Amino acid sequence: MIGIKDVAKRAGVAVSTVSKVVNDYPNVSEATKKKVNKAIRELGFVPNAVAQALSSKQPGRIAIIMNDTIQSAVDEVDMQYLAGALYKAREMNLDVVTLFFSMIRDKSIDEIITYLRSQNVRGMVIFGLSKDESTILELLKTTTFKKVVIDAPLHNESTSSVWVDQSKAQYDVVEEMLKHNPAEKILYLAGKENSFVMEGRLAGMKKIAKEKGIKLLVRNADFSEKKAREAVFNETEEYHMVVCASDLMAIGAMRALTELDVFKPVCGFDGISLMGYAGKQMTTVKQDFTKIAETAVGELGNLLEGKKGREIVLPHKIVRMEYLDVIS
């Protein structure tokens, strides 16, 4: 069996240096890290903790990797995700380590793999992934770990994706709105352009607009309540309805319309409880974030047992939320 001494010999460094690289110690030069990681890769070295886990019946440890550049007002979604993931992990007797994008964003793929192996990680669930996270996207291409991605349609043999059909959900909520509020022109407040969910939601919005012969005014509000409020204040074209790609933007839009003393029907997307405090009943897409996370961890268990990656699409609901719906 390949040992740490073999790696040290191949890399031309001390055994203690290999240990520092494997355990991600600071004060190790980039040149040394590259030499050690190259030797690890060439020799197929697996740190002892991982070797023990792989040879035992214990499922090992999984990593929950989350985006830490979130807005405080929408922490509710991430907390539901985290609660669901931790509950399911306990149920499956999986140990969990929580990481954030900022902790690994600037590392090389070899460094990330070495670090995760040293932590006995065999699989991971990734939340909040965008097209800008090039390092995480590169990690998804590797077969070293089993992976489940939430809210991104990325899957291969070792990776599954779990999410709601964003396009259909956006289509459905607008269709419901149009039953009660006919509209020839709609102001659509979109989120981040680099977002996988936004890509799907915009596609659904464009589809229903084309089918119904509706003129669409698309404005980017970056999933921000403040920017949505400003977008409504700054809009000069006439429109009959405001469709928002998130509940937070819907709240901002509704507040602006109230201040302008203008009535326009507004709908959102996500179903966060904050919608109930917007002052008016609003239609939105309701996602069960806890269930999504539980499903993701359960799917990771399937991958760890040898099943191939796949796409899992979970159901959504169209609901009208108000204050009495969210108080306990």
N, C-alpha and C positions, 0 to 999 in steps of 0.2 A: 504493500500500500504506500502511496506517495505521502510523505510526511513534511513537516515544516522545515526540516533540515535539507531535504531535497530542493525545496523552493529556494532556501537561502543560498545553497550551492549554485543553483542555476542562475540566480540573480546576482551572485557575487556580493552578498551582504551578510550581516550577522543574523542569527536566528531571532534575536530580539527585535531587529528592524522589521523582519517579516511580520512578527506579532503586532508591532505598532501599526503597520499598514492594514493588516486584517481587521484590527479593532479600531481603525480610524483615529489613531492618536494624532494630535497636532504636532507641529514642528518637524514634520518629515517632508523633505524636498519633493517637488513635483517629479524631478528626474528619478529619484529613488522609488517613488510610488509607481511610476510607469514601468520600471525594471521589474519590481516585485509582482505587479499585476500581470505583466507579460509572462513571467515564469509560472504564475498560478494558472493562467489560461492554457499555456503550453503543456503543463504537466497534469492538468485536470485536478488540481489540488482542492479538496473540500475540508474546511476547518473542522476540528474534532466535534464541536457542538452539533454541527449539521450532520456529520457522518453518523453520530449516535442517534440523532432523530430519524434519519433515513433508514437506519437499520432496526429501529424499534417500531412498535405498533402505535406509538403516540403520533397524532396528526401533526405535531409541531406547532409552530407559531405563524401567525399571519400578520401582515402589516395593513393598517388602515392609513391611507395616504390622502390628505385633504389639502385643499387650497386655503392658505392662510391670508389671502388678500381679499377678505369679504367685508361687506358692509354690516355694521352692528344691527341695523334694523331687520336684516333677514337672517340673523343667526338662528332663528327658529328652525329653518329648513335644515341647516347643518346639525343642529342638536337632535332633530328627529332622525336624521341619517345616522348619526353616531350612536344614539340610543338603540336603534334597530340593529345596527351592526354588532354592538357589544352584547345585546341580549341573545342574538342568534349564535354568536361565537361561544358564549357561556354554555348554551344549550348543546352545542356540538363539542364541548370540551377543547376548544381552541384557545391557546394563549394569544394575546393581542398586544402589539406595539403600535402606537400612534405616531405618525410622522407627518410633516408638512412640506409642501413643495419647496419652500425656501431652504429647507435643510439639505436638499439633494439637488436643487436646480443647477448649481454651478459645479457639480461633480461630474467626472467622466462616467460612462457606462460601466467600465471596469471597476471604478471606485465604488459605485452604487452596488454592484453585484457583490463585491467583496464585503462591503459593510453589511448588507442584508444577510449574506451567508453567515457572517460572524455573529449575527443576532438570531440565528436559527430560523430565519424566515423562509418559508416554503411557498407562500402565496401572498397575494395582496388584493385589496379592494381600493379602487381609486375614485375619488369624488372630485367634482369641480374642474375636470380637465378641459382646457381650451386648446385651440390650434396654436397658441403661442408657446405652449410648454413643450419645446422641442426635445428636451432631455427625457421627459416622461414618455413622449410619443416614441422616442427611440427605444426606450426600455420595453415598450409593448411589443416591439419586433423580436425581442430575444425570447428564447425558449427556456431560459434558466429557471424561471418561476412561473407558477400559474397565476393568472390575473383576471380580475373582473372589473370592468369599467362601468360606472354609472353615468347616464346622460351623455353618452358618446357612442355612435354606431360603429364601434371598432371591435372586430373579433377575428380570431384565427384559431389554429389548433390548440393553442395554450391560453387563449384569451376569450372570455365571454363578455357580452355587453348586456346591461339591464337598464331599461328605460321605458317611458311612455311614448307612444307614437305622437311625437310633437306636431307633425303636420296635420294629422287627423284631429288631434285635440284642439288645435287652433281653428281648424275648419268648423268643428262641431260647436264651439262656443259662439262663433260669429253667426252660424246658421240659427242657433237658438235665439240670439239677439234680434236677428232680422225678422223672426216670426212676430215679434211684438213691436219692433221699431224699424219699419222700412227705411232704407237709406240708399241714396244715389251716389253719395261721396263719403268716404270713411277716412278719418285721420288715424294712421297706424303708427304707434310709438314702439319702435324696435329697440332691442337691447344691443349687447356687444357684438360687433361684426365677426369677431373671432370665435364666437360661441357655437358649439355643435347644436345646442338646443335652439338657438336663434335661427340657424340655417333651416331647421325643420319647421319652426313656427312661421317664418316668413314664407316658406313654400306653401304652407296651408292657407295663409292669408291671401296670397296671390291667386291660388287656385279658386277659392270661393269668389273672389272679386271678379275673376274672369268669367266664371260660370253665371254669376248674377248680373253682369254688366255694370259693376260698381267701379267708379273712379277711386283710385287708391292714392292717398298722400302719405308717403312713408317718411317718417322723421326719426332720426336716431336719438334715443334718450339714455342709452348706456345702462339700462336696468336701474336707473337712478330716479328716486322720487323727486329730487330737486330739478333734475334736467327735464323730467316729464312736465313738471309744473311750468318751467320756463318755455318749453316747446308749445304748450297750449296758449300761454300768454303771447308768444311771438308769432303764432300762426295767423296769416292774413287771408288765406283762402277759406271760403265757406265750406262747411262739412256738416254731416248730420249725425255722426256717431264717432266715438273715440274707442279704438280697440288697442289694448296695451299688452305687450308680450310678457308682462309680469304684474303681480298684484301691487308691488311697491310703486310702479309707474302709474298704475290705475288710481292709486290714492293721491299721488301728486297731481294727476290730471283732474280728478274730481275736486280737489281743493282749489285749483285754479279756476275751474268753471264756476264754483260757488262764489269765489271772490269777484268774478266777472259778472255775477248774477245772470248766468246763462245756463239753460238746461240742455244737456246733451247726454244721451245714454252712454255709459262707460262700462267696459268689461275688462277683466284682468286674466291672469294665468298663474296658477300654483295652488291657490286655496289656503294661504297662510291666515292665521287667526287675526292678524292685524287688520285684515279687510273688514272685519266686523266693527271696527272702530272708525271707519271712514266717514260715518255720518249718514250714509245712505246705503240701502241694500244694493249690492252689486253682483252681477253674474261673473263667474270665473270657472276655470278648469281646476278641479280638485284632484291633487295627486296624494297618494298615501306614501309619504317619504319613509316612514318607519318600515312599512311593508317592502318597499323597494330595496332598502338596505338589508333587511332580513333575507330577501330573495337572493341578493348579491352574495352574501356570505354563504348561504346554502349552496349556491351554484359553485362557489369556490371549493366547497367540500367535494362536489362532484368532480371538478377538475383534478383535485388532489388524489382522487380515487382512480384517475386514468381516463375520464371521459373527455371528449373533445369540446373545444369552445364553440359557442353558438350565440345567437341574438335572442334575448328574451324581452318581449314587449308586454308590459303590464297594463291593465285597464285604467281608464280615467273616468271621472264623472263631471257633468256640468251642473253646477249648483248656484244658488243665490244665497249669498252670505250677508248676515246682519248681526247686530250686537248680541241679540239673545241666543244666536247660534254658537257663540264662542265663550260666553261667560260660564263659569262653573259654580 
